[in-house]
Amino acid sequence: MPASSTLTEQLATLGVHLPGWPKEPEGDEPDNWIERGQAYAEGVRLWRAQLRNAPESTKGVVDQLISHLHDTGQLGVWDQLVYGAIKPEVQGSPDFERWQACTKLIRSSALTPAQLLGITLEVAREQRLAAATYGLKRLLKEHPGINAQQRLQLCSELVATANTSRLMADAKTSAVDWNRAVELHEQMAGLLATAVAGEIPSKSSEGAQPTEGMPLLIELDAINNCLGSKGVHGHAVFIQICREKLPALLQSWTGERPWIVEVGCSREIIEGQNSTVQLLTLAKELELPFAGIDLDQANIEALKRDYKDCDDTWITGKGEEVLRTWDKPIAACYMDAYDFWHASHSGLRQQVYKESYGSEIDDAQCHSMHLEAACYCSDLIPSGGLLGLDDTWMENDIWEGKGALALPWLLDQGWQLLSAANRGTVLLKTGSRQ
């Protein structure tokens, strides 16, 4: 690895010598970015191995410098990713911090193609396959000049690094669901087969360069659908009920086409938790406009980039404030915004709340935010429309979680509770007002 990042150089001045990172080309230099991506991935492993075995004093120097650079806004996204990926082994930090950081920052537009490939291979190696397939999909979509051989190389790297045979071994010991492991193994094989087929020239493919990678994107979507079946979250039941209930509302609807709205979009690419992409699919199925609202500007910018070819609306702001001035009818709204407090929030996540609300996550603020948003939303949803409140459950006959205040208020207003499964609630608006 011929060159060093600023962080590597700064560590060297403090007596900590770690491998440098590949030099990114300038101007018209030849761009072997796939090789650089492999080198980035290998570099993460080298940093982990070297720092894991380093003296505690060395680990302390590294942590202090990185914390200082982060707090002063001088730490680049790649360096954040690397340290987030290795910190549990190096500093003993909780594993959830690693994945909240890596699966959020992999969405950053500040990453070069080689860095994006590097972190894609790293998360694949750690079996974070939703984030890994997302990274590969970004590379294919954002770099249309990739040729058939490069596409095959990228897919081969992902499949080999992900090592789906390990899933099969885990299935034999009941560590993972057998059917899901088999399906995922088949989907990965299908991705490779499609990439191989893309290398074979045919007359029908002449002049079709803009859509050459489309079959691979379809295969990646199929893999993500399989990964989405891992675990059951509140949005899954909400979407199921929307499919059952909304056609009746839309059949008799005569006004402006109502919207599907999500308040609090998915921040991290984690198996079974990416509600935003599934709500987008629902809106497309029902031919309804979609709006995503989130207070994290970086999150909204990433969503705008990822879905720039879709006619969707993305809004940076607090959900309660956006809904206060919203003037369009809403067929269904899914609220999964301000988090309730628990011990598994990373510093990266807490920072967003400190910037937006002036303090770290606070239950009282969480409850009041969802109540305020629900009040505004209640006036925008017609009879027959739906409202979902994620992370809301009953404990000792008292509603807890995000909807602790909103849920009782909605019930008092005549809303009907349809489901309280999987710590998420779904309510139907009743009455005649539209």
C-alpha positions in Angstrom: 0.0 0.0 0.0 2.0 2.9 -1.3 0.6 5.9 0.4 -0.7 7.0 3.8 -3.8 8.9 4.9 -3.5 11.9 7.1 -4.5 9.8 10.1 -1.8 7.3 9.4 0.8 10.1 9.2 -0.4 11.6 12.4 -0.2 8.3 14.2 3.3 7.8 12.9 4.4 11.1 14.5 3.1 9.7 17.8 5.2 6.5 17.3 2.3 4.3 16.1 3.2 2.8 12.7 0.3 1.2 10.9 -0.1 0.2 7.2 -0.9 3.1 4.8 -3.8 3.1 2.4 -3.8 3.0 -1.4 -3.1 6.2 -3.2 -6.2 7.5 -5.0 -5.4 8.6 -8.6 -5.5 12.1 -9.7 -6.5 13.4 -13.2 -6.0 10.9 -16.0 -4.0 8.4 -14.1 -4.9 4.7 -14.7 -7.6 3.7 -12.3 -7.3 0.1 -11.0 -10.0 0.8 -8.4 -11.0 -2.8 -7.8 -7.4 -3.7 -6.9 -7.4 -0.7 -4.6 -10.7 -1.8 -3.0 -9.2 -5.3 -2.3 -6.2 -3.5 -0.7 -8.5 -1.3 1.4 -10.2 -4.5 2.7 -6.9 -6.1 3.5 -5.8 -3.0 5.2 -8.7 -3.2 7.6 -7.7 -6.7 8.6 -4.1 -5.6 9.0 -5.0 -2.7 11.3 -7.2 -4.9 13.3 -4.5 -7.6 13.8 -1.8 -5.1 14.6 -3.7 -3.0 17.0 -5.4 -5.9 18.7 -1.9 -7.2 19.7 -0.5 -3.7 20.6 0.3 -2.6 24.1 -2.5 -0.8 26.0 -0.6 2.4 25.9 -0.5 2.3 22.1 -4.2 1.6 22.0 -4.8 4.6 24.2 -2.8 6.9 21.9 -4.8 5.7 18.9 -8.2 6.1 20.7 -7.3 9.6 22.0 -6.2 10.9 18.6 -9.2 9.5 16.7 -11.6 10.9 19.4 -10.0 14.3 19.1 -10.2 14.3 15.3 -13.8 13.2 15.4 -14.8 15.8 17.9 -13.1 18.5 15.9 -14.6 17.4 12.6 -11.2 16.4 11.1 -11.8 12.6 10.9 -12.6 11.4 7.4 -15.4 8.9 6.6 -13.0 6.1 5.7 -11.1 6.5 8.9 -14.3 6.5 10.9 -15.3 3.3 9.1 -12.0 1.6 9.7 -12.0 2.4 13.4 -15.6 1.5 13.8 -15.0 -1.9 12.2 -12.0 -2.8 14.4 -12.8 -1.1 17.7 -14.6 -4.0 19.4 -11.4 -6.2 19.0 -9.0 -3.3 19.8 -10.8 -1.4 22.6 -13.4 -3.9 23.7 -16.3 -1.6 22.7 -19.8 -3.1 22.2 -20.4 -4.9 18.9 -23.6 -3.0 18.2 -21.5 0.2 17.9 -19.5 -1.4 15.1 -22.5 -2.2 13.0 -24.4 1.0 13.7 -21.4 2.9 12.4 -20.4 0.6 9.5 -23.9 0.1 8.1 -24.6 3.8 8.3 -21.4 5.2 6.9 -21.3 2.7 4.0 -24.0 5.0 2.6 -21.7 8.1 2.5 -21.0 9.8 -0.8 -17.6 10.8 0.5 -16.3 7.3 -0.1 -14.3 6.6 -3.3 -15.3 3.6 -5.3 -12.3 1.7 -4.0 -13.2 2.6 -0.4 -16.8 1.6 -0.9 -15.6 -1.8 -2.3 -13.2 -2.1 0.7 -15.9 -1.7 3.3 -18.3 -3.8 1.3 -15.9 -6.7 1.4 -15.2 -6.1 5.1 -18.9 -6.3 6.1 -19.4 -9.3 3.8 -16.6 -11.1 5.7 -18.4 -10.4 8.9 -21.7 -11.8 7.4 -23.4 -8.4 7.3 -24.8 -9.3 3.9 -27.6 -6.7 3.6 -24.9 -4.0 3.9 -22.6 -5.9 1.6 -25.2 -6.3 -1.2 -26.1 -2.6 -0.7 -22.5 -1.7 -1.3 -22.2 -3.8 -4.4 -25.5 -2.3 -5.7 -24.2 1.2 -5.2 -21.0 0.4 -7.2 -23.0 -1.1 -10.1 -25.5 1.8 -10.2 -23.2 4.7 -9.6 -20.4 3.6 -12.0 -22.1 2.6 -15.3 -18.7 2.3 -17.0 -18.0 -1.0 -15.3 -17.6 -3.7 -17.9 -18.8 -7.3 -17.9 -15.5 -8.6 -16.6 -15.4 -6.1 -13.8 -19.0 -6.9 -12.8 -18.1 -10.6 -12.7 -15.0 -9.8 -10.6 -17.0 -7.7 -8.1 -19.7 -10.4 -7.7 -17.1 -13.1 -7.3 -15.3 -11.1 -4.6 -18.6 -10.6 -2.7 -19.7 -14.2 -2.9 -16.3 -15.6 -2.0 -15.9 -13.1 0.9 -19.4 -13.7 2.2 -18.7 -17.5 2.4 -22.3 -18.7 2.3 -21.0 -22.2 2.9 -20.6 -21.0 6.5 -24.3 -20.3 6.6 -25.0 -23.9 5.5 -22.7 -25.1 8.3 -24.6 -23.0 10.8 -27.9 -24.3 9.5 -26.7 -27.9 10.2 -26.3 -26.9 13.9 -29.6 -24.9 14.0 -27.7 -21.7 14.4 -29.7 -20.2 11.5 -32.9 -21.2 9.8 -32.2 -24.0 7.3 -34.7 -22.9 4.6 -33.4 -19.3 4.8 -29.7 -20.5 4.5 -30.5 -22.7 1.5 -32.4 -19.8 -0.2 -29.6 -17.4 0.4 -27.1 -19.8 -0.9 -29.1 -20.3 -4.1 -29.5 -16.5 -4.5 -25.8 -16.0 -4.2 -25.2 -18.7 -6.8 -27.7 -17.0 -9.0 -25.8 -13.7 -8.7 -22.7 -15.4 -9.9 -24.4 -17.2 -12.7 -25.9 -13.9 -13.9 -22.5 -12.2 -13.8 -21.0 -15.1 -15.8 -23.8 -14.9 -18.4 -23.1 -11.2 -18.7 -19.5 -11.9 -19.9 -20.8 -13.9 -22.9 -21.3 -11.5 -25.8 -24.5 -11.8 -27.8 -26.1 -9.8 -30.7 -29.0 -9.0 -28.5 -26.8 -7.1 -26.1 -25.3 -4.8 -28.7 -26.2 -1.2 -28.0 -27.6 -2.1 -24.5 -24.9 -0.7 -22.4 -27.0 1.5 -20.1 -28.9 -1.6 -18.8 -26.1 -4.2 -18.9 -26.0 -4.3 -15.1 -29.7 -4.5 -14.7 -30.0 -8.3 -14.3 -27.4 -8.1 -11.5 -29.4 -5.4 -9.7 -32.5 -7.6 -9.9 -30.5 -10.5 -8.4 -29.2 -8.2 -5.6 -32.8 -7.2 -4.9 -33.8 -10.8 -4.6 -30.9 -11.4 -2.1 -32.1 -8.4 -0.1 -35.7 -9.7 0.0 -34.3 -13.0 1.3 -32.3 -11.1 4.0 -35.3 -9.1 4.9 -37.0 -12.2 6.1 -34.5 -12.4 9.0 -36.4 -11.5 12.2 -39.8 -9.9 12.4 -40.1 -6.1 12.9 -43.1 -3.7 13.3 -43.0 -2.5 9.7 -43.6 -6.0 8.4 -47.0 -6.2 10.0 -47.8 -2.6 9.1 -47.1 -3.3 5.4 -49.1 -6.5 5.4 -52.1 -4.7 6.9 -51.7 -1.8 4.4 -51.9 -4.4 1.5 -55.1 -5.8 3.1 -56.9 -2.5 4.0 -55.8 0.3 1.7 -57.3 -1.1 -1.6 -60.8 -0.5 -0.2 -59.9 3.1 0.7 -58.4 3.8 -2.7 -61.3 2.2 -4.6 -63.7 4.9 -3.3 -61.2 7.7 -3.2 -62.0 10.7 -5.4 -59.7 13.4 -4.2 -56.0 14.1 -4.6 -54.0 10.9 -4.5 -53.1 10.2 -0.9 -49.5 9.6 0.2 -47.6 6.9 2.0 -45.4 8.7 4.6 -42.6 7.4 6.7 -41.5 9.5 9.7 -38.0 8.3 10.7 -36.3 6.6 7.7 -33.9 3.6 8.0 -30.4 4.8 9.0 -28.5 1.6 8.9 -28.5 -1.3 6.4 -29.2 -4.2 8.7 -31.0 -7.4 7.9 -34.8 -7.2 8.6 -34.7 -3.6 9.6 -34.7 -1.6 6.4 -38.3 -0.4 6.5 -37.8 2.5 4.0 -37.1 0.3 0.9 -40.1 -1.9 1.8 -42.4 1.1 2.2 -41.2 2.4 -1.1 -42.1 -0.9 -2.7 -45.6 -0.7 -1.1 -46.1 2.8 -2.5 -45.1 1.6 -6.0 -47.5 -1.4 -5.8 -50.4 0.9 -4.8 -49.4 3.6 -7.2 -49.2 6.2 -4.4 -46.7 9.0 -3.9 -44.2 8.4 -1.1 -42.5 10.8 1.3 -39.7 10.0 3.7 -39.0 12.4 6.6 -35.8 12.2 8.8 -33.9 14.7 10.9 -30.5 13.3 9.8 -29.5 15.3 6.7 -26.8 12.7 5.7 -29.4 10.0 5.8 -31.8 12.0 3.5 -29.0 12.8 1.1 -28.1 9.2 0.8 -31.7 8.2 0.1 -32.0 10.9 -2.5 -29.0 9.5 -4.2 -30.0 5.9 -4.0 -33.5 6.5 -5.3 -32.8 9.4 -7.7 -34.6 7.6 -10.5 -37.8 7.4 -8.5 -40.3 10.2 -8.2 -40.3 10.3 -4.3 -40.1 13.1 -1.8 -37.3 13.3 0.8 -37.5 15.8 3.6 -34.8 16.7 6.2 -36.5 17.8 9.4 -38.2 16.8 12.6 -41.3 14.7 11.8 -43.6 16.7 14.1 -42.6 20.0 12.5 -42.9 18.7 8.9 -46.3 17.2 9.6 -47.5 20.5 11.2 -47.4 22.2 7.8 -48.1 19.1 5.6 -51.3 19.8 3.5 -51.7 16.6 1.5 -53.9 13.6 2.3 -52.1 10.6 3.8 -53.3 7.0 3.2 -50.9 5.5 5.6 -48.1 6.8 7.9 -45.4 4.8 9.6 -43.7 6.4 12.6 -40.4 5.1 13.7 -38.7 8.4 14.6 -37.1 9.7 17.8 -35.6 6.7 19.6 -36.6 5.6 23.1 -33.6 5.2 25.4 -31.8 1.9 25.7 -28.2 0.9 26.2 -27.4 0.0 22.6 -27.3 3.5 21.0 -23.9 4.3 19.5 -22.2 7.6 19.9 -22.7 8.3 16.2 -26.5 7.9 16.7 -26.5 10.0 19.8 -24.7 12.8 18.0 -27.6 13.3 15.6 -29.9 13.9 18.5 -27.5 16.3 20.2 -27.3 18.3 17.0 -31.1 18.4 16.4 -32.6 18.4 19.9 -29.8 19.8 22.0 -29.4 16.6 24.1 -28.9 12.9 23.8 -31.9 10.5 23.5 -34.5 11.2 26.2 -37.7 9.2 26.7 -39.8 12.2 27.6 -38.8 13.9 24.3 -39.4 10.7 22.4 -42.9 10.3 23.8 -43.9 13.9 23.3 -42.5 14.0 19.7 -44.6 11.0 18.6 -47.7 12.4 20.3 -47.3 15.7 18.5 -46.7 13.9 15.2 -49.7 11.6 15.7 -52.0 14.6 16.4 -51.1 16.3 13.2 -51.2 13.1 11.2 -54.6 12.2 12.6 -56.1 15.2 10.8 -54.4 14.2 7.5 -55.5 10.6 7.4 -59.1 9.9 6.2 -61.4 7.2 7.5 -60.0 3.8 6.4 -56.4 5.1 6.6 -53.7 3.6 8.7 -51.1 4.7 11.3 -48.2 2.6 12.5 -46.2 3.3 15.6 -43.0 1.2 15.9 -41.3 0.2 19.1 -44.6 0.5 21.1 -45.8 -2.2 23.4 -48.0 -2.8 26.5 -46.4 -3.7 29.8 -48.4 -4.1 33.0 -51.4 -2.6 31.2 -49.4 0.6 30.4 -48.3 1.5 26.9 -44.5 1.8 26.7 -42.0 2.9 24.0 -42.3 5.5 21.4 -46.1 5.5 21.4 -46.5 5.7 25.2 -48.5 9.0 24.9 -49.6 8.8 21.3 -51.3 5.4 21.4 -53.7 6.2 24.3 -54.5 9.6 22.6 -55.3 7.9 19.3 -57.5 5.3 21.0 -59.4 8.1 22.8 -60.0 9.7 19.4 -61.7 6.6 18.1 -58.8 4.9 16.2 -59.1 1.1 16.2 -56.1 -1.0 17.2 -55.6 -3.7 14.6 -52.3 -5.1 15.8 -49.8 -4.9 18.6 -47.4 -7.6 17.3 -43.6 -7.5 17.4 -43.5 -4.4 19.6 -45.2 -2.4 16.9 -48.8 -1.1 16.7 -51.1 -0.6 13.7 -54.2 1.5 14.0 -57.1 2.1 11.6 -59.0 5.4 11.5 -62.7 5.0 11.8 -65.5 7.5 11.2 -66.8 9.4 8.2 -64.6 12.5 8.0 -62.3 12.6 4.9 
